[in-house]
Each structure stands twice: as C-alpha cells, then as structure tokens.
Amino acid sequence: MSTFWSDASLEPKRKYRFRLTFGESPQYVVTKVKNPAMKISETPHKFLNHTFYYPGRAEWDPIDISFVDPGGQDDTSGYLWTAIQGAGYEPPSTEIEGSMFGFTKAAMAGAKGVGNVVISQLGILEQAVELEEIASWTLFNPFFTNITWGEYDYNGEEMLECSCTIRYDYAEYSGAVVGSTELGALFGG
C-alpha cells in the first residue's frame, strides 16, 4: 500500500474545493459552509465502583452557510426573503395577518428554492486534470433556524455577507467508503 507522503498521484481533499446546491441560489455566492456533524448520546449504568456507558440516539447538528450578496439578478438577500415567505412568513402589517402565519415542516421543505441541501466535495481523481465531485453530503428536510442579512460599515469595502443556519433531520454521505482492512492500515492497526 502506498502512503500519502510517497505517492505523488494522491491528492488530499481541499477546503476550498466545494460546491453547495441550495435550491435556486447561485453557487458562486456561497463563501463558506459547515459540514454536517453528528452527536450520539450516551446512557451511563452504574454498578458498584464502575460506570458503564451505552450508546443512545443520534442527533445531527445544524449547519451554517455564508453567502456574499452580489445584488442584481442574483440578489442573495432577496432570495432568502422570498424563501422565508414561501415557508409561511407574513409580516404582521395588521393584527389579523400577524396572527395568521405559521411555519410547518412541509412548507419549509417545499419553500421556493430550498429542497434538499447538497454539499459536494470537489477533487481530482486518478490522473484527471478537471475537478470532479468526489464525495457529497445530502441534508434531508432542511429548514432555516436563523437568517442574518449582514451588516453595513462605512469603514469596510468588503461585499455584504448574509448567513443562515439550517436544521435538518438527517444527512447521508456519498463517496469512497474505506473497507475495514484499509481503515485499519490507514490508522496503523
């Protein structure tokens, strides 16, 4: 088995080689996205002088996405506003309208442009010279839990940045799966 340090053909995954498919949002406006993370709860059992632990339920952490807002036809602020309105938000311009809106899981998942979120890792396979999708995470039933439309600053020249936090039910990984023999060798086992 060749190792990373001695094989020039191996190419590690790079942080900046990714693509986010997020409804109808243009991919080039995404500047940063956090990969899924899972927590597994534990249940302790005490017996005499010992404590034994058993795995419990899996829970997926929310992800954060950052966008720049180029304005024009790719207006990120407008996209996020339209998506949240499609999910059921109505500004309370009258007393009746303010009490009528409500979010549902179906409305959030079906909101214009949301759908499933896919984070694709891009890389180079074998001797190829073009970037290809080498792995991906698909987030199922995502919905917004936080949206920030950026901040203005007379001292800054940067592009306006928007961000959102997305909660989802679960995620699935697609990519190279390392077998137990290779995994043991990879980690010195």
C-alpha positions, -999 to +999 in steps of 0.1 A: +000+000+000+014+034-009+013+062+016+004+098+012+039+110+016+055+088-010+028+087-037+027+119-059-006+108-075-026+111-043-045+144-039-059+153-005-093+169-001-090+207+000-113+230+020-118+254-009-129+228-034-166+225-027-200+233-043-233+239-024-265+230-041-291+250-022-323+254-041-321+282-067-293+301-050-264+306-074-234+285-063-208+312-067-223+334-039-216+307-012-184+316+006-184+290+035-205+260+046-201+238+076-202+201+070-227+180+090-218+169+125-234+141+145-237+136+182-245+103+198-259+104+232-247+081+259-265+063+288-245+055+319-251+025+341-235+024+375-226-009+390-206-010+423-174+010+417-177+012+379-197+032+354-205+015+320-217+035+290-241+026+263-247+044+230-280+062+227-297+083+199-280+101+170-287+138+166-274+159+137-261+194+144-273+224+124-250+237+096-241+273+089-238+288+054-223+322+045-231+340+012-220+372-004-247+394-018-238+405-054-272+422-059-289+423-093-305+391-106-285+371-080-297+391-050-290+368-020-310+390+004-340+388-019-335+350-023-335+344+014-365+367+019-385+350-008-376+316+006-388+325+041-420+340+028-426+308+008-422+289+040-451+308+055-438+340+070-461+370+066-451+404+081-477+415+107-490+446+089-524+442+105-535+424+137-552+396+118-523+390+094-499+389+123-518+361+140-524+340+108-489+330+097-472+298+109-444+276+097-448+239+090-422+214+082-438+207+048-439+245+040-403+249+050-391+220+030-412+230+000-403+267+001-392+282-032-356+272-037-349+252-006-354+215-012-326+192-001-292+207+005-262+190-011-226+198-001-203+184-028-165+179-022-146+186-054-113+170-062-091+153-088-094+116-094-066+095-107-047+114-134-076+137-143-069+175-147-105+186-141-123+189-108-150+163-102-174+155-074-155+130-052-179+130-022-211+147-010-234+152+019-271+154+013-292+170+041-328+159+043-358+180+052-338+212+059-353+244+072-340+278+084-335+284+121-315+316+117-310+342+089-287+372+091-288+397+063-253+411+070-242+444+084-232+477+069-200+496+078-186+529+064-151+517+072-154+485+052-151+478+014-160+441+015-190+426-001-222+424+020-224+389+036-255+371+045-257+339+065-282+313+076-283+283+099-301+252+087-316+224+108-323+191+091-335+156+101-305+136+089-277+135+064-262+109+041-227+107+029-218+096-006-182+089-016-154+065-013-160+040+015-129+026+031-131-011+040-122-023+075-088-037+062-079-004+046-091+016+076-070-005+100-040+000+078-047+037+074-047+043+112-019+019+120-040-011+130 
